[in-house]
Amino acid sequence: MPQAPLAKPGQPVTTTSLESFFPGYFALVMATGIVSIGLFLWKYVWLAELFLVLNVIFYLLLWVILILRIIRYPAVVWNDLHHSARGVTFLTLVAGNNVLGSEVAIITGRMDIALVLWITGFVLWALLLYTFFLVNILKEPKPSLEQSINGAWLLIVVATESVAVLGAIIANSSPLHWLIAFISLCAYMIGGMFYFVLIGLILYRWLFFSMKAETLTPPYWINMGAVAIITLAGSRLVMYANGHETLSHWAGFVQAFTMFFWAFASWWIPLLFLMFAYRHFIARVPLKYDPQYWSMVFPLGMYGVCTFTYASITGFTFIKPISALFVILALTTWVIVFIGLFIDLFSAGRKKG
C-alpha cells in the first residue's frame, strides 16, 4: 500500500487528499475552541457560541476523515503514527477533544457532555502517548535530533495539560470529584515534567544546529502555548482547591508554580514575534496557507485565556488587558488562517477540475 509523502522540515504539509491528509489537523479544533473560550470570558457570548457551533462541525468532520483514512489507508496512518516528527501531531486529537470539552462546559454548562469528552480524552491520551513513545523507542534506525525534534513535540505537554484543564473544570460536578481532581493534578505535574525535558532539547536544537528561516515553522509557537496551557491548568486547579478547604495546603504550591509558568510563557512572546518577522519579512519565506498555522493561533488564544484566569486567582487585575489583546490577536489570526484554508481548498478544486 502506498505511503503518504512526509513533508521535509520547513515545507508545507499536504492536505488536499485523504491519503496524505495532515494528521495534526485537530489543531483547527484547538484553535477554534480556545478563541471561543476567550471571547466568552470577555462577554462576547453570541460570537463565542457561533465558534462553538463551528467547532462541533470541525470536530465531527475531522473524526469522519480520520476514520475513513484509517479504513482506506491503514499502512499510511501507521507510517504517520510512528514517524518521529509527524506522529506526535496525532496528539492534537487529544488536545482538540479536551479543548472542545472545556468550551462546552464553560459556554453551555453541560458538564455531562464535558465529562464524556474528558473520559474520551483521557483514553485517547493514554493510547496515543504510550503508542508514540513505544514505537519511537523500539524502532531502528533512529533519526537524528536535527531531523526529528521540533515545536510539535510539545504537543505531548499540551495534550497532557488539556486533561488537567478539563478535569479541573468538571470535577465539582461529579460525585467522583476527588478522583478527577487527583488525575488532573497528576496530569498537571506530568505535563510540567515533559515541558522541562522537551524545551531543553528544542533549545539545544536551536542553539547548536543550523536554523534556516524555512525551518522556523509555526509549531514552534507551541514553545509558548505549552507553558500557557500549564498556567491555565494550574489556575483551574487552584480554583478547584479554593472550594475545598482540605486541599488548601497544595493550592499555594500549585499557584506558585503557575506564576513561574506564566512568566516563562510571557518571556517567549517577543522572541517568537521577532522570529516570525525575520522568517517572512527579512528572509522572505512566503506567507501562504499551511495547516500548521493553526498551531500558531492556539498559543495566542491560550495565552489570552490563561492570563485572564491567572489574573482571576491572584487578583493581578492589571494584567487583564494583556488577555484582551491576545484574544483579539488570536481571533484576527484565526480569521486570516481560515480565509487561507478556503483559498487553499478552492485552488485545489480548480487544479482537479
C-alpha positions as CSV (number, residue, x, y, z in Angstrom):
1,M,0.0,0.0,0.0
2,P,1.5,3.4,-0.9
3,Q,2.7,5.7,1.8
4,A,1.9,9.4,2.1
5,P,4.9,11.7,1.4
6,L,6.2,13.3,4.5
7,A,7.0,17.0,4.4
8,K,10.6,17.9,5.0
9,P,11.3,20.4,7.7
10,G,10.2,23.8,6.6
11,Q,8.0,22.6,3.8
12,P,4.2,23.0,3.8
13,V,2.3,19.8,4.6
14,T,0.0,18.2,2.1
15,T,-3.7,18.3,2.9
16,T,-5.6,18.0,-0.4
17,S,-6.1,14.2,-0.5
18,L,-7.3,11.7,2.0
19,E,-4.2,9.6,1.8
20,S,-1.8,12.5,2.6
21,F,-4.1,14.3,4.9
22,F,-2.2,16.1,7.7
23,P,-2.7,14.1,11.0
24,G,-2.4,17.2,13.1
25,Y,-5.5,18.9,11.7
26,F,-7.3,18.7,15.0
27,A,-5.2,21.8,15.8
28,L,-8.1,23.6,14.0
29,V,-10.4,22.4,16.8
30,M,-7.9,23.5,19.4
31,A,-7.6,27.0,17.8
32,T,-11.3,27.5,17.3
33,G,-12.1,26.3,20.9
34,I,-9.6,28.5,22.7
35,V,-10.7,31.6,20.7
36,S,-14.3,30.7,21.6
37,I,-13.5,30.5,25.3
38,G,-11.5,33.7,25.2
39,L,-14.4,35.5,23.6
40,F,-16.8,34.1,26.2
41,L,-14.6,35.3,29.1
42,W,-14.7,38.8,27.6
43,K,-18.5,38.7,27.3
44,Y,-18.8,38.3,23.6
45,V,-21.3,35.5,24.2
46,W,-23.0,35.3,20.8
47,L,-19.7,35.2,19.0
48,A,-18.4,32.5,21.4
49,E,-21.5,30.4,20.7
50,L,-21.0,30.8,17.0
51,F,-17.5,29.5,17.3
52,L,-18.7,26.6,19.5
53,V,-21.1,25.5,16.7
54,L,-18.4,25.8,14.1
55,N,-16.1,23.8,16.4
56,V,-18.5,20.9,16.8
57,I,-18.8,20.7,13.0
58,F,-15.0,20.8,12.6
59,Y,-14.6,18.1,15.3
60,L,-17.1,15.7,13.8
61,L,-15.8,16.3,10.2
62,L,-12.2,15.6,11.2
63,W,-13.3,12.4,13.0
64,V,-15.0,11.2,9.8
65,I,-11.9,12.0,7.8
66,L,-9.6,10.2,10.3
67,I,-11.9,7.1,10.4
68,L,-12.0,7.0,6.5
69,R,-8.3,7.4,6.4
70,I,-7.7,4.5,8.8
71,I,-10.1,2.3,6.8
72,R,-8.7,3.1,3.4
73,Y,-5.0,3.7,4.1
74,P,-4.1,1.9,7.4
75,A,-0.5,1.5,6.4
76,V,-0.2,5.2,5.7
77,V,-1.7,6.1,9.0
78,W,0.6,3.7,10.8
79,N,3.6,5.2,8.9
80,D,2.5,8.6,10.1
81,L,2.0,7.5,13.7
82,H,5.5,6.0,14.1
83,H,7.2,8.8,12.2
84,S,9.2,10.8,14.8
85,A,8.2,14.3,13.5
86,R,4.7,13.6,12.1
87,G,3.5,11.0,14.6
88,V,3.4,13.5,17.5
89,T,0.8,15.6,15.7
90,F,-1.8,12.9,16.4
91,L,-1.9,14.3,19.9
92,T,-3.9,17.3,18.5
93,L,-6.7,14.8,18.6
94,V,-6.4,14.6,22.4
95,A,-6.0,18.4,22.9
96,G,-8.7,19.2,20.4
97,N,-11.1,16.9,22.2
98,N,-10.4,18.3,25.6
99,V,-10.5,22.0,24.4
100,L,-13.9,21.3,22.9
101,G,-14.9,19.7,26.3
102,S,-13.8,22.9,28.1
103,E,-15.6,25.0,25.6
104,V,-18.9,23.1,26.1
105,A,-18.5,23.2,29.9
106,I,-17.8,26.9,30.1
107,I,-20.2,28.2,27.5
108,T,-23.2,25.9,27.8
109,G,-22.7,24.5,31.4
110,R,-23.3,20.9,30.1
111,M,-21.0,19.2,32.4
112,D,-22.4,15.8,31.4
113,I,-21.2,16.2,27.9
114,A,-17.9,17.6,29.1
115,L,-17.4,14.6,31.4
116,V,-17.9,12.2,28.4
117,L,-15.3,14.2,26.4
118,W,-12.9,14.2,29.4
119,I,-13.1,10.4,29.7
120,T,-12.7,10.1,25.9
121,G,-9.7,12.5,26.0
122,F,-8.1,10.6,28.9
123,V,-8.4,7.3,27.0
124,L,-7.0,8.8,23.8
125,W,-4.2,10.5,25.7
126,A,-3.1,7.1,27.2
127,L,-3.5,5.2,23.9
128,L,-1.7,7.7,21.7
129,L,1.0,8.8,24.0
130,Y,2.2,5.4,25.0
131,T,2.0,4.2,21.4
132,F,4.1,7.1,20.2
133,F,6.7,6.6,22.9
134,L,6.8,2.8,22.4
135,V,7.2,2.8,18.6
136,N,9.8,5.6,18.7
137,I,11.8,3.8,21.5
138,L,11.9,0.5,19.7
139,K,12.2,1.5,16.0
140,E,15.6,1.3,14.2
141,P,17.4,3.2,12.8
142,K,16.6,6.3,14.8
143,P,16.6,9.7,13.1
144,S,19.0,12.5,14.3
145,L,17.8,15.1,16.7
146,E,18.0,17.7,14.0
147,Q,15.7,15.7,11.7
148,S,13.0,14.8,14.3
149,I,12.7,17.4,17.1
150,N,10.6,20.5,16.6
151,G,7.9,22.5,18.3
152,A,5.3,19.9,17.6
153,W,6.8,17.6,20.2
154,L,5.4,20.0,22.8
155,L,2.0,18.6,21.9
156,I,3.0,16.0,24.4
157,V,2.7,18.7,27.0
158,V,-0.4,20.3,25.5
159,A,-2.3,17.0,25.3
160,T,-1.3,16.1,28.9
161,E,-2.3,19.5,30.3
162,S,-5.6,19.5,28.4
163,V,-6.6,16.5,30.5
164,A,-5.8,18.6,33.6
165,V,-7.7,21.7,32.4
166,L,-10.9,19.9,31.5
167,G,-10.7,17.7,34.6
168,A,-10.4,20.7,36.9
169,I,-13.4,22.4,35.2
170,I,-15.7,19.4,35.5
171,A,-14.5,18.0,38.9
172,N,-17.1,19.7,41.1
173,S,-20.0,18.5,39.0
174,S,-19.2,14.8,39.6
175,P,-19.6,12.6,42.7
176,L,-16.1,11.4,42.0
177,H,-14.7,14.9,42.0
178,W,-11.8,13.9,44.2
179,L,-10.7,11.2,41.7
180,I,-11.0,13.6,38.7
181,A,-9.1,16.3,40.6
182,F,-6.4,13.8,41.6
183,I,-5.9,12.7,38.0
184,S,-5.9,16.3,36.8
185,L,-3.3,17.3,39.4
186,C,-1.1,14.3,38.3
187,A,-1.5,15.4,34.6
188,Y,-0.5,18.9,35.6
189,M,2.7,17.6,37.1
190,I,3.5,15.2,34.3
191,G,2.9,17.9,31.7
192,G,5.3,20.2,33.6
193,M,8.0,17.5,33.7
194,F,7.6,16.8,29.9
195,Y,8.0,20.6,29.2
196,F,11.3,20.8,31.1
197,V,12.7,17.9,29.2
198,L,11.4,18.8,25.7
199,I,12.1,22.5,25.8
200,G,15.7,21.7,26.7
201,L,16.0,19.5,23.6
202,I,14.4,22.2,21.4
203,L,16.7,25.0,22.7
204,Y,19.7,22.7,22.1
205,R,18.4,22.2,18.6
206,W,18.1,26.0,18.1
207,L,21.4,27.0,19.6
208,F,23.7,24.3,18.3
209,F,22.3,23.3,14.9
210,S,21.8,25.3,11.8
211,M,18.4,27.0,11.8
212,K,17.3,28.4,8.5
213,A,14.2,30.6,8.1
214,E,12.4,27.8,6.4
215,T,12.8,25.5,9.5
216,L,11.3,28.1,11.9
217,T,7.8,26.7,11.2
218,P,4.6,27.7,13.0
219,P,4.6,24.7,15.5
220,Y,7.5,26.5,17.3
221,W,4.8,28.8,18.7
222,I,3.8,25.8,20.9
223,N,7.0,26.7,22.8
224,M,4.8,29.4,24.4
225,G,1.5,27.7,24.1
226,A,2.6,24.7,26.1
227,V,3.6,26.9,29.1
228,A,0.4,28.9,28.7
229,I,-1.7,25.8,29.0
230,I,0.3,24.7,32.1
231,T,-0.6,28.1,33.5
232,L,-4.2,27.6,32.7
233,A,-4.2,24.1,34.2
234,G,-2.6,25.4,37.4
235,S,-5.1,28.2,37.7
236,R,-8.1,25.9,37.2
237,L,-6.7,23.5,39.8
238,V,-6.3,26.4,42.3
239,M,-9.9,27.4,41.6
240,Y,-11.0,23.9,42.4
241,A,-8.8,23.7,45.5
242,N,-10.2,27.0,46.8
243,G,-13.6,25.4,47.0
244,H,-12.3,22.6,49.2
245,E,-10.8,23.6,52.5
246,T,-8.9,20.3,52.9
247,L,-7.0,21.0,49.7
248,S,-5.8,24.5,50.6
249,H,-2.4,23.1,51.6
250,W,-1.4,22.3,48.0
251,A,-3.3,25.2,46.4
252,G,-0.4,27.6,47.4
253,F,2.2,25.2,45.9
254,V,0.4,25.0,42.6
255,Q,-0.2,28.8,42.5
256,A,3.5,29.5,43.0
257,F,4.4,27.1,40.1
258,T,1.7,28.7,38.0
259,M,3.4,32.1,38.4
260,F,6.6,30.5,37.2
261,F,5.0,29.1,34.1
262,W,3.1,32.3,33.2
263,A,6.3,34.3,33.4
264,F,8.1,31.8,31.1
265,A,5.2,31.9,28.6
266,S,5.4,35.7,28.6
267,W,9.2,35.6,28.0
268,W,8.7,33.6,24.8
269,I,6.4,36.1,23.1
270,P,8.8,38.8,22.0
271,L,11.3,36.1,20.7
272,L,8.5,34.3,18.7
273,F,7.3,37.5,17.1
274,L,10.8,38.5,16.2
275,M,11.4,35.1,14.6
276,F,8.1,35.4,12.7
277,A,9.1,38.8,11.4
278,Y,12.6,37.5,10.4
279,R,11.1,34.5,8.6
280,H,8.6,36.3,6.5
281,F,9.8,39.9,6.1
282,I,13.6,39.5,6.1
283,A,14.2,36.0,4.8
284,R,11.1,36.4,2.5
285,V,9.6,33.0,3.2
286,P,6.2,33.3,1.5
287,L,3.1,33.7,3.7
288,K,0.7,31.1,2.4
289,Y,-1.7,28.7,3.9
290,D,-0.4,25.7,5.9
291,P,-2.5,23.7,8.4
292,Q,0.4,24.1,10.8
293,Y,-0.6,27.8,11.2
294,W,-3.4,26.6,13.5
295,S,-0.6,25.7,15.8
296,M,0.2,29.5,15.9
297,V,-3.5,30.5,16.5
298,F,-3.8,28.2,19.5
299,P,-0.9,29.6,21.6
300,L,-2.0,33.2,21.0
301,G,-5.6,32.3,22.3
302,M,-4.3,30.1,25.1
303,Y,-2.1,32.9,26.4
304,G,-5.1,35.3,26.4
305,V,-7.2,32.7,28.3
306,C,-4.5,31.7,30.8
307,T,-3.7,35.3,31.6
308,F,-7.4,36.1,32.3
309,T,-7.7,33.0,34.5
310,Y,-4.4,33.6,36.3
311,A,-5.4,37.2,37.0
312,S,-8.6,36.0,38.5
313,I,-7.0,33.7,41.0
314,T,-4.2,36.1,42.0
315,G,-6.0,39.4,41.9
316,F,-3.4,40.7,39.4
317,T,-6.1,42.7,37.5
318,F,-3.5,44.9,35.9
319,I,-2.6,42.1,33.5
320,K,-6.1,41.5,32.3
321,P,-5.8,44.0,29.4
322,I,-3.0,41.7,28.1
323,S,-5.6,38.9,27.9
324,A,-8.0,41.1,25.9
325,L,-5.2,42.0,23.5
326,F,-4.2,38.3,22.8
327,V,-7.8,37.2,22.5
328,I,-8.3,39.8,19.8
329,L,-5.0,38.9,18.2
330,A,-5.9,35.2,18.2
331,L,-9.3,36.0,16.7
332,T,-7.7,38.0,13.9
333,T,-5.2,35.3,13.2
334,W,-7.9,32.7,13.2
335,V,-9.8,34.7,10.5
336,I,-6.7,35.1,8.4
337,V,-5.8,31.4,8.5
338,F,-9.4,30.4,7.9
339,I,-9.5,32.5,4.8
340,G,-6.3,30.9,3.7
341,L,-7.9,27.5,4.2
342,F,-10.8,28.4,1.9
343,I,-8.3,29.7,-0.7
344,D,-6.3,26.5,-0.5
345,L,-9.4,24.4,-0.9
346,F,-10.6,26.5,-3.9
347,S,-7.2,26.3,-5.6
348,A,-7.1,22.5,-5.0
349,G,-10.6,22.2,-6.5
350,R,-9.6,24.2,-9.6
351,K,-6.5,22.0,-10.2
352,K,-8.5,18.8,-10.0
353,G,-11.1,20.3,-12.3
